Amino acid sequence: MKKNFQNIPVLILGYNRHTHIKKLINALRKIKPKYIYISLDGSKKKSNDKIDCELVKQEVEKINWDCSIKKKYNIKNLGCRDSVRKAISWFFKFNKFGIILEDDCIPNKSFFYYCQQINKSYANNEKIYAISGSNFYNKKTKYDYFYSKYNHCWGWATWKRAWKYYDNNLTSLNKFTRSYQWKLLHENKTERRFWEKIFNRVKEKKIDSWAYVWTYCVWKKNALTIIPKKNLIKNIGFDISATNSIKNEKKHLKAYSTVFNKRLKRPPILTPWKSNDIYVFNNHFCGKYSLWPWIIIKVLKLAIFNPKIFIIKTKRALLF
Protein backbone atom coordinates (compact mmCIF):
# COMPACT_ATOMS: atom_id res chain seq x y z
CA MET A 1 0.00 0.00 0.00
CA LYS A 2 1.28 3.43 -0.86
CA LYS A 3 1.36 5.78 2.09
CA ASN A 4 -0.02 8.89 0.42
CA PHE A 5 -3.28 7.98 2.13
CA GLN A 6 -1.67 9.83 5.05
CA ASN A 7 -2.51 13.05 3.21
CA ILE A 8 -6.25 12.55 3.72
CA PRO A 9 -7.43 15.16 6.28
CA VAL A 10 -8.93 13.65 9.43
CA LEU A 11 -11.54 15.21 11.71
CA ILE A 12 -11.60 13.83 15.27
CA LEU A 13 -14.82 14.41 17.22
CA GLY A 14 -14.72 14.18 21.02
CA TYR A 15 -16.35 15.26 24.23
CA ASN A 16 -15.64 13.74 27.65
CA ARG A 17 -14.35 10.20 27.07
CA HIS A 18 -10.61 10.41 27.54
CA THR A 19 -10.03 6.64 27.48
CA HIS A 20 -11.77 6.42 24.11
CA ILE A 21 -9.91 9.29 22.49
CA LYS A 22 -6.62 7.89 23.83
CA LYS A 23 -7.26 4.62 21.97
CA LEU A 24 -8.20 6.51 18.82
CA ILE A 25 -5.04 8.63 18.94
CA ASN A 26 -2.91 5.53 19.54
CA ALA A 27 -4.47 3.92 16.46
CA LEU A 28 -3.83 7.03 14.37
CA ARG A 29 -0.23 7.10 15.60
CA LYS A 30 0.33 3.90 13.60
CA ILE A 31 -1.08 5.58 10.48
CA LYS A 32 0.34 9.08 11.05
CA PRO A 33 -2.12 11.21 9.07
CA LYS A 34 -0.55 14.56 8.23
CA TYR A 35 -3.59 16.81 8.61
CA ILE A 36 -5.54 16.55 11.86
CA TYR A 37 -8.60 18.58 12.83
CA ILE A 38 -9.99 18.20 16.36
CA SER A 39 -13.39 19.37 17.55
CA LEU A 40 -14.38 18.87 21.19
CA ASP A 41 -17.74 19.71 22.69
CA GLY A 42 -17.71 21.83 25.85
CA SER A 43 -18.41 20.45 29.31
CA LYS A 44 -21.72 20.53 31.12
CA LYS A 45 -21.91 22.29 34.46
CA LYS A 46 -21.21 19.16 36.50
CA SER A 47 -17.71 19.25 38.01
CA ASN A 48 -16.99 15.66 36.95
CA ASP A 49 -17.81 16.54 33.37
CA LYS A 50 -15.37 19.45 33.42
CA ILE A 51 -12.63 17.17 34.69
CA ASP A 52 -13.35 14.56 32.03
CA CYS A 53 -13.29 17.18 29.26
CA GLU A 54 -9.93 18.45 30.50
CA LEU A 55 -8.56 14.91 30.45
CA VAL A 56 -9.63 14.63 26.80
CA LYS A 57 -7.69 17.80 25.97
CA GLN A 58 -4.65 16.35 27.72
CA GLU A 59 -4.82 13.27 25.50
CA VAL A 60 -5.04 15.47 22.41
CA GLU A 61 -1.80 17.17 23.45
CA LYS A 62 -0.05 13.78 23.19
CA ILE A 63 -0.30 13.75 19.40
CA ASN A 64 3.42 13.74 18.68
CA TRP A 65 3.96 12.65 15.08
CA ASP A 66 4.78 15.09 12.32
CA CYS A 67 1.43 16.63 11.37
CA SER A 68 -0.54 19.85 11.13
CA ILE A 69 -3.23 20.23 13.82
CA LYS A 70 -6.20 22.59 13.93
CA LYS A 71 -8.43 22.67 17.01
CA LYS A 72 -11.99 23.79 17.68
CA TYR A 73 -13.06 23.61 21.32
CA ASN A 74 -16.61 24.58 22.24
CA ILE A 75 -16.86 26.80 25.32
CA LYS A 76 -20.38 25.56 26.09
CA ASN A 77 -21.89 22.12 25.70
CA LEU A 78 -23.78 22.13 22.40
CA GLY A 79 -24.91 18.52 22.50
CA CYS A 80 -24.36 15.81 19.92
CA ARG A 81 -26.37 17.27 17.04
CA ASP A 82 -25.09 20.84 17.03
CA SER A 83 -21.55 20.07 18.10
CA VAL A 84 -20.94 17.52 15.33
CA ARG A 85 -22.82 19.49 12.67
CA LYS A 86 -20.77 22.61 13.32
CA ALA A 87 -17.54 20.62 13.53
CA ILE A 88 -18.01 18.98 10.13
CA SER A 89 -19.02 22.30 8.54
CA TRP A 90 -15.86 23.85 10.04
CA PHE A 91 -13.78 20.96 8.69
CA PHE A 92 -15.06 21.52 5.16
CA LYS A 93 -14.12 25.17 5.20
CA PHE A 94 -10.57 23.88 4.76
CA ASN A 95 -11.01 20.65 2.80
CA LYS A 96 -12.85 19.19 -0.18
CA PHE A 97 -12.66 15.63 1.14
CA GLY A 98 -11.88 14.03 4.46
CA ILE A 99 -12.30 11.27 7.02
CA ILE A 100 -14.51 11.79 10.08
CA LEU A 101 -13.89 9.79 13.26
CA GLU A 102 -15.82 10.02 16.50
CA ASP A 103 -13.75 9.15 19.57
CA ASP A 104 -15.06 5.59 19.77
CA CYS A 105 -14.43 4.64 16.13
CA ILE A 106 -11.02 3.02 15.73
CA PRO A 107 -9.79 2.72 12.11
CA ASN A 108 -6.98 0.67 10.62
CA LYS A 109 -4.66 1.35 7.67
CA SER A 110 -6.95 -0.60 5.36
CA PHE A 111 -9.69 1.97 5.96
CA PHE A 112 -7.41 4.84 4.96
CA TYR A 113 -6.23 3.11 1.79
CA TYR A 114 -9.81 2.19 0.88
CA CYS A 115 -10.97 5.81 1.33
CA GLN A 116 -8.09 7.04 -0.79
CA GLN A 117 -8.97 4.70 -3.65
CA ILE A 118 -12.71 5.38 -3.48
CA ASN A 119 -12.06 9.12 -3.52
CA LYS A 120 -10.03 8.74 -6.71
CA SER A 121 -12.97 7.07 -8.45
CA TYR A 122 -15.95 8.92 -6.99
CA ALA A 123 -14.78 12.42 -6.05
CA ASN A 124 -17.07 13.98 -8.67
CA ASN A 125 -19.83 11.37 -8.72
CA GLU A 126 -22.97 13.15 -7.52
CA LYS A 127 -24.69 9.83 -6.82
CA ILE A 128 -22.22 8.95 -4.03
CA TYR A 129 -22.39 11.03 -0.85
CA ALA A 130 -20.42 9.00 1.69
CA ILE A 131 -17.80 6.31 2.20
CA SER A 132 -18.39 4.16 5.26
CA GLY A 133 -15.77 2.08 7.05
CA SER A 134 -18.48 0.00 8.72
CA ASN A 135 -19.99 -3.17 7.33
CA PHE A 136 -22.71 -4.73 9.50
CA TYR A 137 -23.60 -7.35 6.91
CA ASN A 138 -20.16 -8.94 6.37
CA LYS A 139 -21.35 -11.43 3.77
CA LYS A 140 -18.97 -12.62 1.08
CA THR A 141 -18.81 -10.55 -2.08
CA LYS A 142 -16.52 -10.80 -5.08
CA TYR A 143 -16.20 -7.01 -5.11
CA ASP A 144 -14.10 -4.82 -2.81
CA TYR A 145 -17.13 -2.72 -1.89
CA PHE A 146 -20.81 -2.31 -2.59
CA TYR A 147 -23.51 0.37 -2.46
CA SER A 148 -26.11 0.97 0.22
CA LYS A 149 -28.86 3.43 0.98
CA TYR A 150 -27.62 3.44 4.59
CA ASN A 151 -24.85 5.94 5.33
CA HIS A 152 -23.19 4.34 8.37
CA CYS A 153 -21.13 6.94 10.21
CA TRP A 154 -18.96 4.80 12.51
CA GLY A 155 -15.78 5.86 10.77
CA TRP A 156 -16.63 7.44 7.44
CA ALA A 157 -15.59 9.96 4.81
CA THR A 158 -17.37 12.44 2.61
CA TRP A 159 -16.94 15.45 0.37
CA LYS A 160 -17.65 19.14 0.79
CA ARG A 161 -19.85 18.86 -2.31
CA ALA A 162 -22.14 16.44 -0.43
CA TRP A 163 -22.05 18.00 3.05
CA LYS A 164 -23.25 21.33 1.69
CA TYR A 165 -26.71 19.74 1.43
CA TYR A 166 -26.90 19.08 5.17
CA ASP A 167 -30.28 20.49 6.17
CA ASN A 168 -30.52 20.79 9.95
CA ASN A 169 -34.22 21.72 9.79
CA LEU A 170 -35.25 18.70 7.67
CA THR A 171 -36.99 21.05 5.27
CA SER A 172 -39.95 19.56 3.37
CA LEU A 173 -39.96 16.41 5.55
CA ASN A 174 -43.70 15.81 5.23
CA LYS A 175 -43.63 16.36 1.48
CA PHE A 176 -40.70 13.98 1.07
CA THR A 177 -42.24 11.15 3.14
CA ARG A 178 -45.39 11.35 1.04
CA SER A 179 -43.55 11.25 -2.27
CA TYR A 180 -43.16 8.43 -4.77
CA GLN A 181 -39.39 8.66 -4.23
CA TRP A 182 -39.94 7.75 -0.56
CA LYS A 183 -41.90 4.63 -1.51
CA LEU A 184 -39.21 3.56 -3.95
CA LEU A 185 -36.56 4.10 -1.29
CA HIS A 186 -38.38 1.94 1.27
CA GLU A 187 -40.53 -0.69 -0.38
CA ASN A 188 -41.45 -2.13 3.02
CA LYS A 189 -44.26 -0.23 4.80
CA THR A 190 -42.79 -1.05 8.23
CA GLU A 191 -39.50 0.54 7.21
CA ARG A 192 -41.28 3.66 5.99
CA ARG A 193 -43.19 3.96 9.27
CA PHE A 194 -39.99 3.50 11.26
CA TRP A 195 -38.09 6.26 9.47
CA GLU A 196 -41.04 8.63 9.45
CA LYS A 197 -41.22 8.24 13.23
CA ILE A 198 -37.46 8.77 13.62
CA PHE A 199 -37.31 11.84 11.37
CA ASN A 200 -40.33 13.46 13.01
CA ARG A 201 -38.76 13.02 16.45
CA VAL A 202 -35.49 14.48 15.17
CA LYS A 203 -37.29 17.46 13.63
CA GLU A 204 -39.09 18.05 16.93
CA LYS A 205 -35.67 17.81 18.68
CA LYS A 206 -36.76 14.83 20.75
CA ILE A 207 -33.75 12.93 19.41
CA ASP A 208 -30.38 14.69 19.61
CA SER A 209 -28.80 13.25 16.47
CA TRP A 210 -26.86 14.81 13.62
CA ALA A 211 -26.56 11.38 11.95
CA TYR A 212 -30.30 10.96 11.37
CA VAL A 213 -30.41 14.44 9.85
CA TRP A 214 -27.56 13.46 7.53
CA THR A 215 -29.40 10.27 6.56
CA TYR A 216 -32.44 12.35 5.65
CA CYS A 217 -30.31 14.66 3.50
CA VAL A 218 -28.62 11.78 1.66
CA TRP A 219 -31.97 10.15 0.94
CA LYS A 220 -33.59 13.36 -0.15
CA LYS A 221 -30.86 13.74 -2.79
CA ASN A 222 -31.40 10.10 -3.80
CA ALA A 223 -27.73 9.38 -3.07
CA LEU A 224 -25.83 6.29 -1.94
CA THR A 225 -23.04 5.26 0.41
CA ILE A 226 -20.11 2.96 -0.39
CA ILE A 227 -19.58 0.08 2.05
CA PRO A 228 -16.33 -1.97 2.25
CA LYS A 229 -16.40 -5.73 1.72
CA LYS A 230 -15.30 -6.18 5.35
CA ASN A 231 -15.73 -4.06 8.45
CA LEU A 232 -12.73 -1.72 8.81
CA ILE A 233 -13.77 0.12 11.98
CA LYS A 234 -13.67 -1.15 15.55
CA ASN A 235 -16.40 0.53 17.59
CA ILE A 236 -15.47 0.73 21.29
CA GLY A 237 -18.35 2.97 22.30
CA PHE A 238 -20.87 0.44 23.57
CA ASP A 239 -20.72 1.23 27.26
CA ILE A 240 -22.59 3.30 29.83
CA SER A 241 -20.77 6.48 28.76
CA ALA A 242 -22.29 6.29 25.27
CA THR A 243 -24.70 9.07 24.30
CA ASN A 244 -27.01 7.11 22.02
CA SER A 245 -26.18 3.42 22.25
CA ILE A 246 -25.24 1.35 25.28
CA LYS A 247 -26.09 -2.14 24.10
CA ASN A 248 -23.51 -4.86 24.13
CA GLU A 249 -22.71 -4.97 20.42
CA LYS A 250 -19.86 -7.49 20.22
CA LYS A 251 -20.44 -7.97 16.50
CA HIS A 252 -19.17 -4.41 15.86
CA LEU A 253 -15.97 -4.73 17.89
CA LYS A 254 -13.93 -6.48 15.19
CA ALA A 255 -12.20 -4.69 12.34
CA TYR A 256 -10.50 -6.55 9.50
CA SER A 257 -7.10 -5.58 8.08
CA THR A 258 -8.24 -6.16 4.54
CA VAL A 259 -5.74 -6.32 1.70
CA PHE A 260 -6.97 -4.27 -1.24
CA ASN A 261 -5.42 -4.41 -4.70
CA LYS A 262 -4.11 -1.27 -6.32
CA ARG A 263 -7.35 -0.99 -8.26
CA LEU A 264 -10.46 -1.84 -6.27
CA LYS A 265 -12.92 -4.22 -7.87
CA ARG A 266 -16.18 -2.34 -8.21
CA PRO A 267 -19.74 -3.62 -8.68
CA PRO A 268 -20.89 -3.37 -12.29
CA ILE A 269 -24.13 -1.51 -11.49
CA LEU A 270 -24.49 1.55 -9.25
CA THR A 271 -27.40 0.26 -7.21
CA PRO A 272 -27.84 -0.72 -3.53
CA TRP A 273 -27.28 -4.29 -2.39
CA LYS A 274 -30.83 -5.00 -1.25
CA SER A 275 -30.10 -7.97 0.99
CA ASN A 276 -27.61 -5.83 2.91
CA ASP A 277 -30.11 -3.02 3.39
CA ILE A 278 -32.82 -5.41 4.57
CA TYR A 279 -30.37 -6.99 7.03
CA VAL A 280 -29.26 -3.60 8.34
CA PHE A 281 -32.83 -2.46 8.95
CA ASN A 282 -33.80 -5.64 10.76
CA ASN A 283 -30.61 -6.28 12.73
CA HIS A 284 -28.77 -2.98 13.18
CA PHE A 285 -31.69 -0.60 13.52
CA CYS A 286 -34.01 -3.34 14.83
CA GLY A 287 -36.65 -1.42 12.93
CA LYS A 288 -39.88 -3.17 13.75
CA TYR A 289 -39.04 -3.19 17.47
CA SER A 290 -39.53 0.56 17.57
CA LEU A 291 -43.12 0.21 16.37
CA TRP A 292 -46.25 -1.04 18.11
CA PRO A 293 -46.68 -3.80 19.29
CA TRP A 294 -43.08 -4.98 18.81
CA ILE A 295 -41.74 -2.24 21.07
CA ILE A 296 -43.38 -3.94 24.07
CA ILE A 297 -41.51 -7.16 23.27
CA LYS A 298 -38.25 -5.21 22.98
CA VAL A 299 -38.74 -3.52 26.37
CA LEU A 300 -39.63 -6.80 28.08
CA LYS A 301 -36.58 -8.58 26.61
CA LEU A 302 -34.31 -5.74 27.74
CA ALA A 303 -35.79 -5.77 31.27
CA ILE A 304 -35.34 -9.55 31.57
CA PHE A 305 -31.96 -10.07 29.93
CA ASN A 306 -30.20 -6.77 30.68
CA PRO A 307 -31.90 -5.04 33.65
CA LYS A 308 -29.00 -2.64 34.23
CA ILE A 309 -29.30 -1.15 30.74
CA PHE A 310 -33.10 -1.17 31.09
CA ILE A 311 -32.87 0.99 34.24
CA ILE A 312 -30.38 3.41 32.63
CA LYS A 313 -32.52 3.86 29.52
CA THR A 314 -35.67 4.30 31.60
CA LYS A 315 -34.01 7.01 33.68
CA ARG A 316 -32.84 8.80 30.54
CA ALA A 317 -36.35 8.71 29.07
CA LEU A 318 -37.88 10.09 32.29
CA LEU A 319 -35.29 12.87 32.54
CA PHE A 320 -35.97 13.94 28.95
C-alpha positions as CSV (number, residue, x, y, z in Angstrom):
1,M,0.0,0.0,0.0
2,K,1.3,3.4,-0.9
3,K,1.4,5.8,2.1
4,N,0.0,8.9,0.4
5,F,-3.3,8.0,2.1
6,Q,-1.7,9.8,5.0
7,N,-2.5,13.1,3.2
8,I,-6.2,12.6,3.7
9,P,-7.4,15.2,6.3
10,V,-8.9,13.6,9.4
11,L,-11.5,15.2,11.7
12,I,-11.6,13.8,15.3
13,L,-14.8,14.4,17.2
14,G,-14.7,14.2,21.0
15,Y,-16.4,15.3,24.2
16,N,-15.6,13.7,27.6
17,R,-14.3,10.2,27.1
18,H,-10.6,10.4,27.5
19,T,-10.0,6.6,27.5
20,H,-11.8,6.4,24.1
21,I,-9.9,9.3,22.5
22,K,-6.6,7.9,23.8
23,K,-7.3,4.6,22.0
24,L,-8.2,6.5,18.8
25,I,-5.0,8.6,18.9
26,N,-2.9,5.5,19.5
27,A,-4.5,3.9,16.5
28,L,-3.8,7.0,14.4
29,R,-0.2,7.1,15.6
30,K,0.3,3.9,13.6
31,I,-1.1,5.6,10.5
32,K,0.3,9.1,11.0
33,P,-2.1,11.2,9.1
34,K,-0.6,14.6,8.2
35,Y,-3.6,16.8,8.6
36,I,-5.5,16.5,11.9
37,Y,-8.6,18.6,12.8
38,I,-10.0,18.2,16.4
39,S,-13.4,19.4,17.5
40,L,-14.4,18.9,21.2
41,D,-17.7,19.7,22.7
42,G,-17.7,21.8,25.9
43,S,-18.4,20.5,29.3
44,K,-21.7,20.5,31.1
45,K,-21.9,22.3,34.5
46,K,-21.2,19.2,36.5
47,S,-17.7,19.3,38.0
48,N,-17.0,15.7,36.9
49,D,-17.8,16.5,33.4
50,K,-15.4,19.5,33.4
51,I,-12.6,17.2,34.7
52,D,-13.4,14.6,32.0
53,C,-13.3,17.2,29.3
54,E,-9.9,18.4,30.5
55,L,-8.6,14.9,30.4
56,V,-9.6,14.6,26.8
57,K,-7.7,17.8,26.0
58,Q,-4.7,16.4,27.7
59,E,-4.8,13.3,25.5
60,V,-5.0,15.5,22.4
61,E,-1.8,17.2,23.4
62,K,-0.1,13.8,23.2
63,I,-0.3,13.7,19.4
64,N,3.4,13.7,18.7
65,W,4.0,12.6,15.1
66,D,4.8,15.1,12.3
67,C,1.4,16.6,11.4
68,S,-0.5,19.9,11.1
69,I,-3.2,20.2,13.8
70,K,-6.2,22.6,13.9
71,K,-8.4,22.7,17.0
72,K,-12.0,23.8,17.7
73,Y,-13.1,23.6,21.3
74,N,-16.6,24.6,22.2
75,I,-16.9,26.8,25.3
76,K,-20.4,25.6,26.1
77,N,-21.9,22.1,25.7
78,L,-23.8,22.1,22.4
79,G,-24.9,18.5,22.5
80,C,-24.4,15.8,19.9
81,R,-26.4,17.3,17.0
82,D,-25.1,20.8,17.0
83,S,-21.6,20.1,18.1
84,V,-20.9,17.5,15.3
85,R,-22.8,19.5,12.7
86,K,-20.8,22.6,13.3
87,A,-17.5,20.6,13.5
88,I,-18.0,19.0,10.1
89,S,-19.0,22.3,8.5
90,W,-15.9,23.8,10.0
91,F,-13.8,21.0,8.7
92,F,-15.1,21.5,5.2
93,K,-14.1,25.2,5.2
94,F,-10.6,23.9,4.8
95,N,-11.0,20.6,2.8
96,K,-12.8,19.2,-0.2
97,F,-12.7,15.6,1.1
98,G,-11.9,14.0,4.5
99,I,-12.3,11.3,7.0
100,I,-14.5,11.8,10.1
101,L,-13.9,9.8,13.3
102,E,-15.8,10.0,16.5
103,D,-13.7,9.1,19.6
104,D,-15.1,5.6,19.8
105,C,-14.4,4.6,16.1
106,I,-11.0,3.0,15.7
107,P,-9.8,2.7,12.1
108,N,-7.0,0.7,10.6
109,K,-4.7,1.3,7.7
110,S,-6.9,-0.6,5.4
111,F,-9.7,2.0,6.0
112,F,-7.4,4.8,5.0
113,Y,-6.2,3.1,1.8
114,Y,-9.8,2.2,0.9
115,C,-11.0,5.8,1.3
116,Q,-8.1,7.0,-0.8
117,Q,-9.0,4.7,-3.7
118,I,-12.7,5.4,-3.5
119,N,-12.1,9.1,-3.5
120,K,-10.0,8.7,-6.7
121,S,-13.0,7.1,-8.4
122,Y,-16.0,8.9,-7.0
123,A,-14.8,12.4,-6.1
124,N,-17.1,14.0,-8.7
125,N,-19.8,11.4,-8.7
126,E,-23.0,13.1,-7.5
127,K,-24.7,9.8,-6.8
128,I,-22.2,9.0,-4.0
129,Y,-22.4,11.0,-0.9
130,A,-20.4,9.0,1.7
131,I,-17.8,6.3,2.2
132,S,-18.4,4.2,5.3
133,G,-15.8,2.1,7.1
134,S,-18.5,0.0,8.7
135,N,-20.0,-3.2,7.3
136,F,-22.7,-4.7,9.5
137,Y,-23.6,-7.4,6.9
138,N,-20.2,-8.9,6.4
139,K,-21.4,-11.4,3.8
140,K,-19.0,-12.6,1.1
141,T,-18.8,-10.6,-2.1
142,K,-16.5,-10.8,-5.1
143,Y,-16.2,-7.0,-5.1
144,D,-14.1,-4.8,-2.8
145,Y,-17.1,-2.7,-1.9
146,F,-20.8,-2.3,-2.6
147,Y,-23.5,0.4,-2.5
148,S,-26.1,1.0,0.2
149,K,-28.9,3.4,1.0
150,Y,-27.6,3.4,4.6
151,N,-24.8,5.9,5.3
152,H,-23.2,4.3,8.4
153,C,-21.1,6.9,10.2
154,W,-19.0,4.8,12.5
155,G,-15.8,5.9,10.8
156,W,-16.6,7.4,7.4
157,A,-15.6,10.0,4.8
158,T,-17.4,12.4,2.6
159,W,-16.9,15.5,0.4
160,K,-17.6,19.1,0.8
161,R,-19.9,18.9,-2.3
162,A,-22.1,16.4,-0.4
163,W,-22.1,18.0,3.1
164,K,-23.3,21.3,1.7
165,Y,-26.7,19.7,1.4
166,Y,-26.9,19.1,5.2
167,D,-30.3,20.5,6.2
168,N,-30.5,20.8,9.9
169,N,-34.2,21.7,9.8
170,L,-35.3,18.7,7.7
171,T,-37.0,21.1,5.3
172,S,-40.0,19.6,3.4
173,L,-40.0,16.4,5.5
174,N,-43.7,15.8,5.2
175,K,-43.6,16.4,1.5
176,F,-40.7,14.0,1.1
177,T,-42.2,11.1,3.1
178,R,-45.4,11.4,1.0
179,S,-43.5,11.2,-2.3
180,Y,-43.2,8.4,-4.8
181,Q,-39.4,8.7,-4.2
182,W,-39.9,7.7,-0.6
183,K,-41.9,4.6,-1.5
184,L,-39.2,3.6,-3.9
185,L,-36.6,4.1,-1.3
186,H,-38.4,1.9,1.3
187,E,-40.5,-0.7,-0.4
188,N,-41.5,-2.1,3.0
189,K,-44.3,-0.2,4.8
190,T,-42.8,-1.1,8.2
191,E,-39.5,0.5,7.2
192,R,-41.3,3.7,6.0
193,R,-43.2,4.0,9.3
194,F,-40.0,3.5,11.3
195,W,-38.1,6.3,9.5
196,E,-41.0,8.6,9.4
197,K,-41.2,8.2,13.2
198,I,-37.5,8.8,13.6
199,F,-37.3,11.8,11.4
200,N,-40.3,13.5,13.0
201,R,-38.8,13.0,16.4
202,V,-35.5,14.5,15.2
203,K,-37.3,17.5,13.6
204,E,-39.1,18.0,16.9
205,K,-35.7,17.8,18.7
206,K,-36.8,14.8,20.8
207,I,-33.8,12.9,19.4
208,D,-30.4,14.7,19.6
209,S,-28.8,13.3,16.5
210,W,-26.9,14.8,13.6
211,A,-26.6,11.4,11.9
212,Y,-30.3,11.0,11.4
213,V,-30.4,14.4,9.8
214,W,-27.6,13.5,7.5
215,T,-29.4,10.3,6.6
216,Y,-32.4,12.3,5.6
217,C,-30.3,14.7,3.5
218,V,-28.6,11.8,1.7
219,W,-32.0,10.1,0.9
220,K,-33.6,13.4,-0.1
221,K,-30.9,13.7,-2.8
222,N,-31.4,10.1,-3.8
223,A,-27.7,9.4,-3.1
224,L,-25.8,6.3,-1.9
225,T,-23.0,5.3,0.4
226,I,-20.1,3.0,-0.4
227,I,-19.6,0.1,2.1
228,P,-16.3,-2.0,2.3
229,K,-16.4,-5.7,1.7
230,K,-15.3,-6.2,5.4
231,N,-15.7,-4.1,8.4
232,L,-12.7,-1.7,8.8
233,I,-13.8,0.1,12.0
234,K,-13.7,-1.1,15.5
235,N,-16.4,0.5,17.6
236,I,-15.5,0.7,21.3
237,G,-18.4,3.0,22.3
238,F,-20.9,0.4,23.6
239,D,-20.7,1.2,27.3
240,I,-22.6,3.3,29.8
241,S,-20.8,6.5,28.8
242,A,-22.3,6.3,25.3
243,T,-24.7,9.1,24.3
244,N,-27.0,7.1,22.0
245,S,-26.2,3.4,22.2
246,I,-25.2,1.4,25.3
247,K,-26.1,-2.1,24.1
248,N,-23.5,-4.9,24.1
249,E,-22.7,-5.0,20.4
250,K,-19.9,-7.5,20.2
251,K,-20.4,-8.0,16.5
252,H,-19.2,-4.4,15.9
253,L,-16.0,-4.7,17.9
254,K,-13.9,-6.5,15.2
255,A,-12.2,-4.7,12.3
256,Y,-10.5,-6.5,9.5
257,S,-7.1,-5.6,8.1
258,T,-8.2,-6.2,4.5
259,V,-5.7,-6.3,1.7
260,F,-7.0,-4.3,-1.2
261,N,-5.4,-4.4,-4.7
262,K,-4.1,-1.3,-6.3
263,R,-7.4,-1.0,-8.3
264,L,-10.5,-1.8,-6.3
265,K,-12.9,-4.2,-7.9
266,R,-16.2,-2.3,-8.2
267,P,-19.7,-3.6,-8.7
268,P,-20.9,-3.4,-12.3
269,I,-24.1,-1.5,-11.5
270,L,-24.5,1.5,-9.3
271,T,-27.4,0.3,-7.2
272,P,-27.8,-0.7,-3.5
273,W,-27.3,-4.3,-2.4
274,K,-30.8,-5.0,-1.2
275,S,-30.1,-8.0,1.0
276,N,-27.6,-5.8,2.9
277,D,-30.1,-3.0,3.4
278,I,-32.8,-5.4,4.6
279,Y,-30.4,-7.0,7.0
280,V,-29.3,-3.6,8.3
281,F,-32.8,-2.5,9.0
282,N,-33.8,-5.6,10.8
283,N,-30.6,-6.3,12.7
284,H,-28.8,-3.0,13.2
285,F,-31.7,-0.6,13.5
286,C,-34.0,-3.3,14.8
287,G,-36.6,-1.4,12.9
288,K,-39.9,-3.2,13.8
289,Y,-39.0,-3.2,17.5
290,S,-39.5,0.6,17.6
291,L,-43.1,0.2,16.4
292,W,-46.2,-1.0,18.1
293,P,-46.7,-3.8,19.3
294,W,-43.1,-5.0,18.8
295,I,-41.7,-2.2,21.1
296,I,-43.4,-3.9,24.1
297,I,-41.5,-7.2,23.3
298,K,-38.2,-5.2,23.0
299,V,-38.7,-3.5,26.4
300,L,-39.6,-6.8,28.1
301,K,-36.6,-8.6,26.6
302,L,-34.3,-5.7,27.7
303,A,-35.8,-5.8,31.3
304,I,-35.3,-9.5,31.6
305,F,-32.0,-10.1,29.9
306,N,-30.2,-6.8,30.7
307,P,-31.9,-5.0,33.7
308,K,-29.0,-2.6,34.2
309,I,-29.3,-1.2,30.7
310,F,-33.1,-1.2,31.1
311,I,-32.9,1.0,34.2
312,I,-30.4,3.4,32.6
313,K,-32.5,3.9,29.5
314,T,-35.7,4.3,31.6
315,K,-34.0,7.0,33.7
316,R,-32.8,8.8,30.5
317,A,-36.3,8.7,29.1
318,L,-37.9,10.1,32.3
319,L,-35.3,12.9,32.5
320,F,-36.0,13.9,29.0
